[in-house]
Amino acid sequence: MHFDRELDVRGLNCPLPILRTKKALSEMAPGEVLHVLATDPGSVRDFKAFARQTGNELLSSAETNRVFEYFLKRRPA
């Protein structure tokens, strides 16, 4: 999947992955896609809730070898 920026938060635990994601998205233009790599198993529910609460779109999420991968689209302005 195409993305405009990548954020590696592997090794960090809640709430740091979400806080860093929020900061990264705030620096991006509406419609741009952020690719996030995380290792916190709790991030699965956290990213779903974050997208629902902020209006940013969770395009996809997957897990490979205990690494969680998320693609978030920045909400319109």
Backbone hydrogen bonds in HBPLUS format (Angstrom, degrees):
<---DONOR---> <-ACCEPTOR-->    atom                        ^
c    i                          cat <-CA-CA->   ^        H-A-AA   ^      H-
h    n   atom  resd res      DA  || num        DHA   H-A  angle D-A-AA Bond
n    s   type  num  typ     dist DA aas  dist angle  dist       angle   num
A0004-ASP N   A0033-VAL O   2.82 MM  29  5.33 155.5  1.88 139.0 146.9     1
A0005-ARG N   A0033-VAL O   3.33 MM  28  6.75 144.8  2.46 157.6 161.2     2
A0035-HIS N   A0005-ARG O   2.85 MM  30  6.21 166.1  1.87 158.2 162.9     3
A0007-LEU N   A0035-HIS O   2.72 MM  28  6.10 156.1  1.78 165.9 170.7     4
A0037-LEU N   A0007-LEU O   2.96 MM  30  6.40 154.8  2.02 160.7 166.4     5
A0009-VAL N   A0037-LEU O   2.81 MM  28  5.85 158.1  1.85 164.6 170.0     6
A0012-LEU N   A0009-VAL O   3.16 MM   3  5.70 159.0  2.20 134.6 136.2     7
A0016-LEU N   A0013-ASN O   2.98 MM   3  5.87 136.0  2.18 142.0 135.8     8
A0019-LEU N   A0015-PRO O   3.01 MM   4  6.19 165.7  2.03 159.6 164.2     9
A0020-ARG N   A0016-LEU O   2.91 MM   4  5.97 167.1  1.92 159.1 161.4    10
A0021-THR N   A0017-PRO O   3.01 MM   4  6.07 147.1  2.12 136.8 146.5    11
A0022-LYS N   A0018-ILE O   2.84 MM   4  6.03 161.7  1.87 153.4 157.7    12
A0023-LYS N   A0019-LEU O   3.10 MM   4  6.31 158.5  2.15 144.2 149.5    13
A0024-ALA N   A0020-ARG O   2.94 MM   4  6.12 162.6  1.97 145.8 150.7    14
A0025-LEU N   A0021-THR O   2.89 MM   4  6.09 167.5  1.91 157.6 160.6    15
A0026-SER N   A0022-LYS O   3.07 MM   4  6.21 148.7  2.17 142.0 150.4    16
A0027-GLU N   A0024-ALA O   3.10 MM   3  5.32 143.8  2.23 103.1 113.6    17
A0028-MET N   A0025-LEU O   3.06 MM   3  5.14 162.7  2.10 107.4 112.5    18
A0032-GLU N   A0029-ALA O   3.10 MM   3  5.72 163.4  2.13 139.4 141.7    19
A0031-GLY N   A0074-ARG O   3.02 MM  43  5.06 160.5  2.06 123.1 129.2    20
A0074-ARG N   A0032-GLU O   2.85 MM  42  5.56 168.9  1.86 170.0 170.6    21
A0034-LEU N   A0072-LEU O   2.75 MM  38  5.17 164.3  1.77 155.5 159.5    22
A0072-LEU N   A0034-LEU O   2.89 MM  38  5.17 162.8  1.92 150.5 155.1    23
A0036-VAL N   A0070-TYR O   2.81 MM  34  5.02 164.8  1.84 146.4 151.4    24
A0070-TYR N   A0036-VAL O   2.89 MM  34  5.02 158.4  1.94 145.6 151.5    25
A0038-ALA N   A0068-PHE O   2.83 MM  30  5.05 159.1  1.88 148.8 154.7    26
A0068-PHE N   A0038-ALA O   2.68 MM  30  5.05 162.8  1.71 158.9 160.7    27
A0043-SER N   A0040-ASP O   2.85 MM   3  5.40 159.5  1.89 118.1 125.1    28
A0044-VAL N   A0041-PRO O   3.46 MM   3  6.22 166.6  2.48 116.4 118.5    29
A0046-ASP N   A0042-GLY O   3.15 MM   4  6.33 160.2  2.20 147.8 153.6    30
A0047-PHE N   A0043-SER O   2.81 MM   4  5.75 163.9  1.84 148.8 150.5    31
A0048-LYS N   A0044-VAL O   3.41 MM   4  6.57 156.8  2.47 140.3 146.3    32
A0049-ALA N   A0045-ARG O   3.04 MM   4  6.21 167.0  2.06 151.5 154.8    33
A0050-PHE N   A0046-ASP O   2.83 MM   4  5.95 157.1  1.88 147.0 154.4    34
A0051-ALA N   A0047-PHE O   3.00 MM   4  6.08 164.2  2.03 144.9 148.3    35
A0052-ARG N   A0048-LYS O   3.11 MM   4  6.31 164.7  2.13 148.4 152.7    36
A0053-GLN N   A0049-ALA O   2.88 MM   4  6.03 159.6  1.92 153.6 159.1    37
A0054-THR N   A0050-PHE O   2.96 MM   4  5.97 146.3  2.07 149.5 157.5    38
A0055-GLY N   A0051-ALA O   3.00 MM   4  5.66 143.2  2.14 146.5 151.8    39
A0057-GLU N   A0073-LYS O   2.98 MM  16  4.97 149.6  2.07 148.5 148.5    40
A0073-LYS N   A0057-GLU O   2.74 MM  16  4.97 162.2  1.77 147.2 152.9    41
A0059-LEU N   A0071-PHE O   2.73 MM  12  5.35 137.6  1.91 150.6 163.4    42
A0071-PHE N   A0060-SER O   3.01 MM  11  5.36 151.2  2.10 154.2 152.6    43
A0062-ALA N   A0069-GLU O   2.94 MM   7  5.24 146.3  2.05 144.1 153.2    44
A0069-GLU N   A0062-ALA O   2.77 MM   7  5.24 166.3  1.79 155.2 158.8    45
A0064-THR N   A0067-VAL O   2.94 MM   3  5.31 160.8  1.98 147.3 151.6    46
A0067-VAL N   A0064-THR O   2.98 MM   3  5.31 150.2  2.07 112.3 121.7    47
